[in-house]
Amino acid sequence: MVKKRKELPKGHVTIKVGERGDVKERIQVPVMYLNHPLFGELLKKAEDEYGFSQKGAIIIPCPLKHFKYVQGLIHTQNSLHHHLPLCFRS
């Protein structure tokens, strides 16, 4: 049986998360996360681990639980920024 991959939502990228030797989890994240400083730290860790010669999806070498925590922080910060203009309306 061949698994069908979910269609990638517009504005998202698929990455793989997991430590070396572990099965990697495929996760879809918004492209705008790539510019976030916390995500930048994860990308730096990937660069240190794999260099720039990595082929295919970006692999973030960290425990899935840690990645989900960072993802939650980024989501919360982005949600707050989107609602700030509403606070200043008269």
PAKOLDO-385311 format. One record per atom (N, C-alpha, C, O): y, x, z. Coordinates in steps of 0.2 Angstrom, whole numbers, plus 5000, padded with zeros to 4 digits. Atoms other than C-alpha are relative to their C-alpha. Layout:
<lotis>
YXZ;...
</lotis>
This chain:
<lotis>
499450045000;500050005000;500650045000;500750095004;499449965001;501750074995;500549965004;500749905003;499550034996;503150045007;500650004996;500850054992;499450005003;504749985000;500650025005;500650005011;499449984995;506350065007;500549955000;500649914995;499450054999;507749955013;500650034995;500750094995;499449985004;509249955001;500550035005;500750005010;499549974996;510550065008;500749964999;500949954994;499450045000;512149965013;500650054997;500650114998;499449965002;513750015004;500450035005;500550005011;499749974995;514650145013;499650045005;499950065011;500549974995;513150215022;499650064997;499650064991;500449945002;512050375021;499450005004;499549985010;500750004996;510250395027;500050085002;500050124998;500149934997;509950545038;499349995004;499149945005;500650004996;508350595047;500250045007;500650095007;499949974993;508350635066;499450015003;498949975003;500649984996;507150725077;500050075000;500250114997;500049924999;506750895084;499550034996;499049994993;500549965004;505751025075;499349995002;499249995008;500750014998;503950985074;499949925001;499349905001;500150074998;504250795078;500049964993;500349994988;499950045006;504150655065;500749985000;501049965006;499350025001;505850615059;500149934999;499849904995;499850075000;506650445061;500650004994;501150034995;499550015006;507650385045;500549955003;500349905005;499450044997;509350315051;500549994995;500750044992;499450015004;510750235041;500650005004;500749965009;499450004996;512450275047;500649994995;500650014989;499550015004;514150235040;500350074998;500350125002;499749945003;514950375029;500650025005;500650095005;499549984996;516450375040;499850045007;500250085009;500249964994;515450445055;500050084998;500150125003;500049935002;515350605045;500650045002;500650105003;499449974998;517150645049;500150005007;500650035010;499950014992;516950605068;499850075003;499350105001;500249944997;517050755079;499350015003;499050065003;500750004996;515450705089;499550014995;499050054996;500550005005;514550685073;500050074997;499550104995;499949935002;515250855067;499650055004;499350105001;500449964996;514450935082;499250004998;498950054998;500750015002;512750865076;499950034994;499350074993;500149975006;513050925059;500050085000;499650114997;500049924998;513451105066;499350025002;499150075000;500749994997;511751095075;499550014994;499150054994;500450005005;510951055059;500150064995;499650094993;499849945004;511851195050;499750065003;499450115000;500249954997;511351315063;499250015000;498950064999;500850015001;509451255062;499850024993;499350054992;500350005006;509251235044;500450044994;500250054989;499649975005;510751325035;500249954995;500149894996;499850055005;511451245019;499549994995;499649964990;500550015005;509851265009;499649945001;499149934997;500450064999;509151105016;500049954994;500549944991;500050045006;508550995002;499849925002;499549925008;500150074998;508550805003;500549975005;501049995005;499650034995;509150705017;500350055005;499950105007;499749964994;510250785031;499549995006;499349935007;500450014994;509150815046;500450035006;500650085006;499649984994;509950815063;499450025005;499049985007;500549984995;508850915075;500149995007;500350045011;499950024993;509050825091;499549945002;499349914997;500450064998;508050695101;500349944998;500949934998;499750065003;508250525094;500449965006;500949935004;499650034995;508850465111;500750025001;501149995002;499349975000;510250585111;500449984994;501049964995;499650025006;510750545093;500249925001;500849915000;499850074999;510750355098;500649995005;501049955004;499550004995;511850395113;500750024996;501249984997;499449985003;513150485102;500249954995;500849944994;499850055005;513050355088;500349945004;500849915001;499750054996;513450225102;500750025002;501249975002;499349984999;514950325107;500550004994;501049974995;499650005007;515550345089;500249924999;500849914997;499950075002;515350155086;500549975005;501049935003;499650024996;516250115102;500750024999;501249984999;499349985002;517750225098;500349974994;500949964994;499850035007;517850165080;500249925001;500749904998;499850074998;517849985087;500649995003;501049955002;499450014996;519250015099;500650024995;501149984995;499549995004;520250095085;500249954995;500849944993;499950065005;520049945073;500449955004;500749915000;499750054996;520649835087;500750015003;501149975005;499449984998;522149935092;500649964997;501149945001;499450035003;523449855080;500049935002;500649905003;500050074997;522949685087;500450005006;500749955008;499749994993;523649745104;500750004999;501149985004;499349995000;525349775097;500449954996;500949964994;499750065004;525649615087;500449965005;500249955011;499650054996;527049505093;499949934999;500249895002;
</lotis>
